[in-house]
Amino acid sequence: SIINTLTFFWLKVYCNFPNAMDFINYIAFSVFRSGAAFIGGICSLLKGGGVNEFGKPDLMAVTLAQSLAHNLGIFSDKRRLQSGECKCEDTWSGCIMGDTGYYLPTKFSKCDIEEYHDFLNNGGGACLFNKPSKLLDPPECGNGFVETGEECDCGTQSVNSFMFLSNCCFTIGSTSSCTLTANSQCSNGLCCRKCQFELKGVICREAVNDCDIPETCRGDSSQCSPNLYKIDGYSCDNEQGICFGGRCKTRDRQCKYIWGDKVTSADKYCYERLNIEGTEKGSCGRDKDTWIQCKNEDVLCGYLLCSNIVSNIPRLGELDGEITSISLQNLGKTFNCSGGHVKLEEDADLGYVEDGTPCGPNKICWDHRCLSIDTFNFSSCPGSTDHFICSGHGVSLVFFNSLNSCFNLGVTSTNIIIGAIAGTILVLALIMGITAWGYRSNGLSHSWSERIQDAKNLSDICQNGRPRSNSWQGNIGGNRKKVKGKRFRPRSNSTETLSPAKSPSSSTGSIASSRKYPYPMPPLPDEEKKAHRASARVCLTSLVLVEELFVWAHVRGLWSVIGQTCDT
């Protein structure tokens, strides 16, 4: 099945090549389904890829672009779509994530871009801010990347231009080295200002949330310091939440994410009264046809109860049944306790409190249970005692390098946990760890998603570089609902099926048509506050790369495995 293909492929990739990748499957999936991808998992070790069906290059290019967009946190808000707020501006070609249009779409809608920005604002794209360590193609002056033998590379103004002079960098032809102009120290980068290194300590990347920290310039480089964030276990949102995978987890945030910005989490009394009943209006999950009663200590990890739900249409997924709403009185106060079972698949329900949400002092939810933080061994810094991370001195952080090391940053007394591998961050599941589907009937997706169980330990996943035989088998549903969208009419009338054998070489992760551009740093959350952003010549977003990938895939065809890595 497509979900088994996605899960097993990604575990295989994780054990051997831990980057975000998409797999092109030469065997057709079930009817209407052309692909599946994890929503918001671009920086996750376990949720960073997708699978797509091999077929017509034009339709396959659309589903691949959608797959990468889902990884980047674009899920297409159903309520905004139905209200007409997110109507695609291009009625003829349509938009990449939409289900209308008569020609192949090449752009994202305004709402899609807003969802991508929200994804970055919430800390989901931490790995996208780090510059790639190497390129797959040979060095070429004028491609926008500073490579071996080059002092700078500002790219060229056009493909046909032979000579390009910037204020900081001089490029002559494609075979000559790129050199800095006289008295210039740099040409681009977030720490490059008027061709000179920015002063040490100047903030080059703001913190996106309470679980992040700002990065500063070093004074001897044009590049901003590697992106770091606090390790799991720190409190956030005025002591109401806990940092988990670079995000601040609270029940209130989850209510807003599913039901809208005006919705808040219900009072604790709602959880205490309803989740111990074991009914549709309150439980700790479901075993076939039986609702599971929560134990008293687990009530805050059961059914998600919110207040002020005014619409029965969730932002994503499908409402299974009706909104459950009840008013309870306690100590002279009346509390609204509302919720809904939001299905992404047969066994995936967003209507429950998500893992990593705090449920008491030094406790978080995991699989509908309220467990002590000590259970997860969040900090491995020497000297951590009495529930104080880094012994109460400084801040423990995660960034991209080696695994399980600690060191001190001198006078700041800041201990850093290096907790990720090869350009990816240790995130158990971004957003909900959900999967988006594509449908072959129109090549477009956003209708269904599925939750995949997480493995808690590396040993549970890999063994000698290969997935364990039972590590990928979760509670996967059987037959899924098939959804037909409006008919999508590709520009090409050709019915030829391309074969991988026709390609002299396979793509291994580089996006050839985008190499002429500068490094595509994602937009920073408060972009207007970033000093000298323009002089850094970092003007393209990851969304532009996905759009470029779509055009490139349509022109060249897709032959094997196309990778979109955190280093690309």
C-alpha positions in Angstrom: 0.0 0.0 0.0 1.0 3.6 -0.4 1.3 4.3 3.3 3.5 1.2 3.9 5.6 2.3 1.0 6.0 5.8 2.5 6.8 4.5 6.0 9.2 1.8 5.1 11.0 4.0 2.5 11.5 6.8 4.9 12.9 4.5 7.6 15.3 3.1 5.0 16.4 6.6 4.1 16.7 7.6 7.7 19.0 4.7 8.5 21.3 5.4 5.5 20.8 9.0 4.4 19.1 11.1 7.0 17.7 13.9 4.8 14.4 14.9 3.4 13.7 12.9 0.2 10.9 12.0 -2.1 10.6 8.5 -3.7 9.2 8.0 -7.2 7.5 4.6 -7.3 7.4 2.9 -10.7 4.4 0.7 -9.6 1.0 2.3 -9.6 -0.7 2.8 -6.2 -4.3 2.2 -5.5 -7.0 4.1 -7.5 -7.0 7.9 -7.2 -3.9 8.0 -5.0 -0.7 9.3 -6.6 1.4 10.2 -3.5 1.7 10.7 0.2 3.8 13.0 2.3 4.3 14.1 5.9 2.9 17.5 6.7 5.5 19.8 8.3 8.2 17.2 8.5 11.0 18.8 6.4 13.3 19.0 9.4 12.2 15.8 11.1 14.4 12.6 11.2 11.3 10.5 10.9 8.8 12.6 9.0 10.9 14.3 6.3 9.8 12.8 3.0 7.1 11.4 0.7 6.4 8.9 -2.0 4.9 9.6 -5.4 3.7 7.5 -8.3 5.7 7.4 -11.5 3.7 8.3 -14.5 3.1 11.3 -16.8 5.8 13.9 -16.1 3.3 16.8 -16.0 1.0 15.3 -13.4 3.9 13.8 -11.5 5.6 17.2 -11.3 2.4 18.6 -9.6 2.2 15.8 -7.0 6.0 16.1 -6.3 5.7 19.8 -5.8 2.7 19.2 -3.5 4.7 16.6 -1.6 7.5 19.0 -0.9 5.0 21.7 0.0 3.3 19.4 2.6 6.8 18.8 4.1 7.1 22.6 4.4 4.0 22.9 6.4 1.5 23.8 3.7 -1.8 21.9 4.4 -4.4 24.1 2.6 -6.8 25.3 5.3 -10.2 23.8 4.5 -12.2 26.5 6.2 -10.5 29.3 4.3 -10.9 27.3 1.1 -14.6 26.8 1.5 -15.2 30.4 2.5 -13.5 31.6 -0.7 -10.8 33.4 1.2 -8.1 31.2 -0.3 -9.4 31.2 -3.9 -6.5 30.8 -6.4 -5.7 34.0 -8.2 -5.0 32.2 -11.4 -8.3 30.7 -12.6 -6.8 29.4 -15.8 -3.7 27.5 -14.6 -4.8 27.1 -11.0 -2.4 26.9 -8.1 -0.1 24.0 -7.1 -2.0 23.0 -4.0 -5.5 23.5 -5.5 -7.9 21.3 -7.4 -8.9 23.6 -10.2 -7.4 24.8 -13.5 -7.0 23.7 -17.0 -3.2 24.0 -17.4 -0.4 22.9 -15.2 -0.1 25.2 -12.2 3.3 26.8 -11.4 2.5 29.1 -8.4 1.3 28.8 -4.8 -1.7 30.7 -3.6 -1.5 33.6 -1.1 -2.9 31.3 1.7 -0.3 28.6 0.9 2.5 31.1 1.4 0.9 32.3 4.6 0.8 28.8 5.9 4.5 28.4 5.0 5.3 31.6 6.9 3.3 30.3 9.9 5.3 27.1 9.8 8.5 29.0 10.0 7.1 31.3 12.7 6.3 28.3 14.9 9.9 26.9 14.6 9.1 24.2 12.1 11.8 25.1 9.5 14.9 25.3 11.8 17.0 23.2 9.5 16.3 25.3 6.4 18.3 28.3 7.7 21.7 26.6 7.5 23.7 26.9 4.4 24.5 23.7 2.4 27.9 22.2 3.2 28.5 21.0 -0.4 27.0 20.8 -3.9 26.8 17.8 -6.1 27.8 19.5 -9.3 31.3 20.8 -10.2 32.2 24.4 -9.2 30.9 27.0 -11.6 31.5 30.8 -11.4 28.2 32.6 -11.7 25.9 30.0 -10.2 25.3 32.0 -6.9 27.2 29.5 -4.7 30.7 30.2 -3.2 32.6 27.1 -4.0 36.2 25.8 -3.9 38.5 28.3 -5.6 36.1 31.2 -5.3 36.1 34.2 -3.0 32.5 35.1 -3.8 29.7 34.4 -6.3 26.8 36.7 -6.7 25.4 34.9 -9.7 24.6 36.5 -13.0 21.9 38.9 -14.0 20.7 36.6 -16.8 21.7 33.3 -18.3 23.2 35.0 -21.4 25.3 37.6 -19.5 29.0 37.1 -19.8 30.2 39.7 -17.3 28.5 40.8 -14.1 29.9 43.4 -11.6 28.4 43.9 -8.2 29.6 46.2 -5.5 31.4 43.4 -3.7 32.1 40.6 -6.3 33.4 40.5 -9.8 32.4 37.6 -12.0 34.1 37.1 -15.5 32.7 34.2 -17.6 31.9 30.7 -16.4 35.4 29.4 -16.3 37.1 32.1 -14.3 37.2 32.4 -10.6 34.9 34.7 -8.7 36.9 37.4 -6.8 36.0 40.1 -4.4 36.4 43.7 -5.4 39.1 45.9 -3.9 38.8 46.3 -0.1 35.8 44.0 0.1 35.6 41.3 2.8 32.4 39.6 1.6 29.7 39.8 -0.9 26.6 38.1 0.6 25.4 36.5 3.8 23.3 37.7 6.7 26.5 39.1 8.4 27.7 41.0 5.3 27.0 44.7 5.3 28.3 47.0 2.5 31.0 44.4 1.6 32.3 44.2 5.1 31.8 41.7 8.0 29.1 42.7 10.4 30.2 43.5 13.9 30.4 40.7 16.4 27.3 40.3 18.4 24.9 41.8 15.9 21.7 39.7 15.7 21.4 38.0 12.3 18.5 35.6 13.0 15.8 36.4 15.5 14.2 33.8 17.8 10.9 32.6 16.3 9.4 31.5 19.5 10.1 30.8 23.2 11.8 27.6 22.3 14.3 29.3 20.0 17.2 31.7 20.6 18.6 34.5 18.4 21.8 33.9 16.5 24.5 36.6 16.2 27.4 37.4 13.9 30.9 36.3 14.8 32.7 39.3 13.4 35.0 37.3 11.1 32.5 35.8 8.7 29.6 36.8 6.5 27.5 33.9 7.5 25.1 33.8 10.4 25.9 31.3 13.2 24.1 27.9 12.9 20.5 27.8 13.9 19.9 26.5 17.4 16.9 25.9 19.6 16.3 24.8 23.2 16.1 21.1 23.9 12.9 19.4 24.8 11.7 20.1 28.4 12.1 23.8 28.8 9.0 25.8 29.8 7.5 28.3 27.3 4.4 30.5 26.8 4.5 32.0 30.3 5.1 28.6 31.9 2.0 27.2 30.2 3.8 25.0 27.7 6.8 22.9 27.2 9.3 23.0 24.4 9.1 19.8 22.3 10.9 19.5 19.0 11.6 23.3 18.8 7.9 24.1 19.3 5.9 25.3 22.3 3.3 22.7 23.0 0.0 23.6 24.8 -3.6 22.5 24.7 -4.5 26.1 23.9 -2.3 26.2 20.8 -3.7 22.8 19.6 -7.3 24.1 19.9 -6.4 27.2 17.8 -4.5 25.0 15.3 -7.5 22.8 14.6 -10.5 25.1 15.2 -9.2 28.7 14.6 -7.5 31.5 16.3 -10.4 32.5 18.5 -10.8 29.1 20.1 -9.1 28.4 23.5 -8.6 25.4 25.6 -11.4 24.5 28.0 -11.0 24.8 31.8 -9.2 22.0 33.6 -12.5 21.1 35.3 -13.9 20.0 31.8 -11.0 17.5 31.5 -11.5 16.2 35.0 -15.2 15.6 34.6 -15.5 14.3 31.1 -12.4 12.3 30.3 -12.9 9.9 33.1 -16.3 8.9 31.6 -15.0 7.0 28.6 -17.6 8.3 26.1 -17.6 10.2 22.8 -17.5 13.4 24.8 -14.5 12.4 26.8 -12.0 9.5 26.8 -8.3 8.5 26.4 -8.7 6.9 23.1 -10.7 4.1 21.5 -10.3 0.3 21.3 -12.4 -0.7 18.4 -16.0 0.2 19.5 -15.1 0.8 23.1 -14.2 4.3 24.5 -11.3 4.1 27.0 -11.7 5.8 30.3 -8.9 8.1 31.4 -7.2 7.5 34.7 -7.4 10.5 37.0 -3.8 11.3 36.5 -4.2 11.1 32.7 -7.3 13.3 32.1 -5.2 16.2 30.6 -3.9 13.8 27.9 -7.2 12.5 26.7 -9.9 14.1 24.5 -9.0 17.7 23.6 -11.6 20.0 25.1 -11.9 23.6 23.8 -14.1 26.6 24.3 -15.7 28.9 21.7 -15.8 26.5 18.8 -18.2 28.3 16.4 -17.7 26.2 13.2 -18.1 22.5 12.7 -15.4 22.6 9.9 -11.9 22.0 11.2 -9.0 23.7 9.5 -7.7 20.2 8.3 -9.0 16.7 8.3 -12.7 15.7 8.4 -15.1 15.9 11.4 -16.2 12.4 12.4 -19.7 12.9 13.8 -20.8 16.1 15.4 -19.2 18.7 17.7 -19.5 17.5 21.3 -20.5 20.5 23.5 -21.6 20.5 27.1 -21.8 23.2 29.8 -20.5 22.4 33.3 -20.8 24.5 36.4 -18.3 24.6 39.2 -18.0 27.1 42.1 -20.5 29.4 40.6 -18.8 29.5 37.1 -20.1 28.0 33.9 -17.6 26.3 31.6 -18.1 25.4 27.9 -16.5 22.1 27.1 -16.4 21.4 23.4 -14.5 19.1 21.1 -14.6 17.0 18.0 -13.1 13.8 16.6 -11.2 15.1 13.6 -10.2 12.2 11.4 -7.2 12.1 9.2 -7.6 8.4 8.5 -9.5 5.6 10.1 -7.2 5.3 13.1 -5.9 8.9 13.2 -7.8 11.4 15.4 -6.6 14.9 16.0 -9.3 15.3 18.6 -6.9 14.2 21.4 -4.2 16.1 23.2 -1.0 15.7 21.2 2.2 14.1 22.5 4.6 16.5 24.2 1.9 18.7 25.8 2.4 19.5 29.5 0.0 17.8 31.9 1.4 18.8 35.3 4.7 19.9 36.9 7.6 18.2 35.1 5.1 16.0 33.2 4.1 15.7 29.6 1.6 13.7 27.6 2.6 10.6 25.6 0.1 8.2 24.1 -2.7 9.5 26.3 -0.7 9.1 29.4 0.8 11.7 31.7 4.4 10.8 32.2 7.3 12.3 34.1 9.8 14.2 32.1 12.5 12.0 33.6 11.0 9.2 31.5 12.3 10.8 28.3 15.9 11.7 29.4 15.6 15.0 27.6 19.0 16.3 28.8 22.3 14.4 28.8 24.4 17.3 29.9 26.8 16.3 32.7 25.6 17.5 36.1 21.9 17.7 35.4 20.2 17.1 38.7 16.9 17.8 40.5 15.0 18.4 37.2 17.2 21.4 36.4 18.5 21.2 32.8 22.3 22.0 32.8 22.1 22.1 36.6 20.1 25.4 36.4 23.0 27.2 34.7 22.5 28.5 31.1 20.4 27.0 28.4 20.7 23.6 26.6 20.4 23.8 22.9 20.2 21.6 19.8 22.0 22.3 16.6 23.3 20.5 13.5 26.6 18.6 13.8 27.5 15.5 15.7 25.5 13.5 18.3 25.2 13.6 22.1 28.0 16.1 23.0 28.1 18.9 25.5 30.3 21.9 25.8 30.5 25.3 27.5 30.5 28.6 25.7 32.9 30.3 28.2 31.7 33.3 30.2 28.0 32.7 29.2 28.0 29.4 31.0 25.7 28.1 28.3 25.7 24.4 27.8 24.8 23.1 24.4 23.5 19.7 23.5 24.4 18.7 20.0 21.5 16.5 19.1 21.1 15.9 15.4 22.6 14.1 12.5 23.9 15.3 9.1 21.9 18.4 8.7 18.6 17.3 10.3 17.1 18.1 13.7 15.9 15.6 16.2 12.1 16.2 16.0 9.8 13.3 16.8 6.9 14.8 14.8 6.3 18.3 13.6 2.8 19.6 13.9 0.9 16.2 14.3 3.2 13.9 12.4 0.6 13.6 9.7 0.6 12.5 6.1 -1.1 14.1 3.1 -2.4 12.2 0.2 -2.4 12.9 -3.5 -5.0 11.6 -6.0 -4.3 10.4 -9.5 -7.7 11.6 -10.7 -6.4 15.1 -10.8 -2.8 14.9 -9.6 -3.6 17.1 -6.7 -3.8 16.6 -2.9 -4.8 18.0 0.4 -7.9 15.9 1.3 -6.6 13.2 3.6 -3.8 12.6 6.1 -2.7 9.9 8.4 -0.8 9.8 11.7 2.2 7.5 11.8 3.4 6.1 15.1 6.8 7.4 16.2 9.7 5.3 17.3 11.1 6.5 20.6 14.7 5.2 20.3 17.2 5.0 17.5 17.6 1.3 18.2 13.9 0.8 17.7 14.3 2.0 14.1 17.7 1.0 12.7 19.9 -2.1 12.9 23.2 -2.1 11.0 22.0 0.7 8.7 18.8 -1.0 7.8 15.3 -0.7 9.2 14.2 -3.3 11.8 11.7 -5.7 10.3 9.0 -4.5 12.7 10.0 -0.9 13.1 7.7 0.5 10.4 4.5 -1.3 11.1 2.1 1.0 12.9 -1.7 1.1 13.2 -2.3 1.7 9.5 -5.9 1.7 8.3 -7.2 -0.5 5.6 -9.5 0.8 2.9 -9.5 4.6 2.7 -12.1 6.9 1.3 -11.5 7.9 -2.3 -12.1 11.5 -3.1 -12.6 12.9 -6.6 -11.7 16.6 -7.3 -12.6 18.7 -10.2 -11.1 17.4 -13.4 -7.5 18.5 -14.0 -6.5 18.8 -17.6 -2.8 18.6 -18.3 -1.3 20.8 -21.0 0.2 17.8 -22.8 -2.0 15.3 -24.6 0.7 12.7 -24.7 0.0 9.4 -23.1 3.6 8.1 -23.4 4.9 6.4 -20.2 8.5 7.4 -19.6 11.0 4.8 -18.5 13.9 5.3 -16.1 16.1 3.4 -18.6 15.8 6.3 -21.0 17.6 8.7 -18.7 21.5 8.7 -19.0 21.7 9.7 -15.3 19.4 10.0 -12.3 18.9 13.0 -10.2 20.5 12.6 -6.8 19.2 15.6 -5.0 20.4 18.7 -6.7 18.0 21.1 -8.4 19.9 22.0 -11.5 17.7 24.8 -12.8 17.9 26.6 -9.5 21.7 26.6 -9.2 22.0 30.0 -10.9 20.3 31.6 -7.9 21.8 32.5 -4.6 21.4 30.2 -1.7 17.6 30.1 -0.9 17.4 31.1 2.7 13.8 30.9 3.9 12.2 34.1 4.9 12.8 35.0 8.5 9.7 35.4 10.7 10.1 39.2 11.2 11.6 39.9 7.9 11.1 43.6 8.1 13.3 43.8 11.2 16.3 42.0 9.7 19.0 44.5 9.2 20.6 44.6 5.8 18.6 41.7 4.5 18.8 43.0 0.9 22.6 43.4 0.9 22.9 39.8 1.9 21.5 38.8 -1.5 19.4 36.1 0.0 16.2 36.8 -1.8 14.6 33.5 -2.6 12.5 31.3 -0.4 12.1 27.5 -0.3 8.8 28.0 -2.0 10.5 29.5 -5.0 12.7 26.4 -5.1 9.6 24.1 -5.1 8.1 26.2 -7.9 11.4 25.9 -9.8 11.4 22.2 -9.2 7.9 21.9 -10.7 9.0 23.7 -13.9 12.3 21.7 -14.0 10.4 18.4 -13.5 7.9 19.2 -16.2 10.6 20.0 -18.8 13.1 17.2 -18.0 10.8 14.5 -16.7 11.4 12.6 -13.4 13.4 9.5 -13.6 14.3 8.0 -10.3 14.5 9.4 -6.7 14.4 13.1 -6.4 15.7 14.4 -3.1 15.0 17.7 -1.3 17.5 17.8 1.5 18.0 20.2 4.3 21.5 20.8 2.8 20.2 21.6 -0.7 
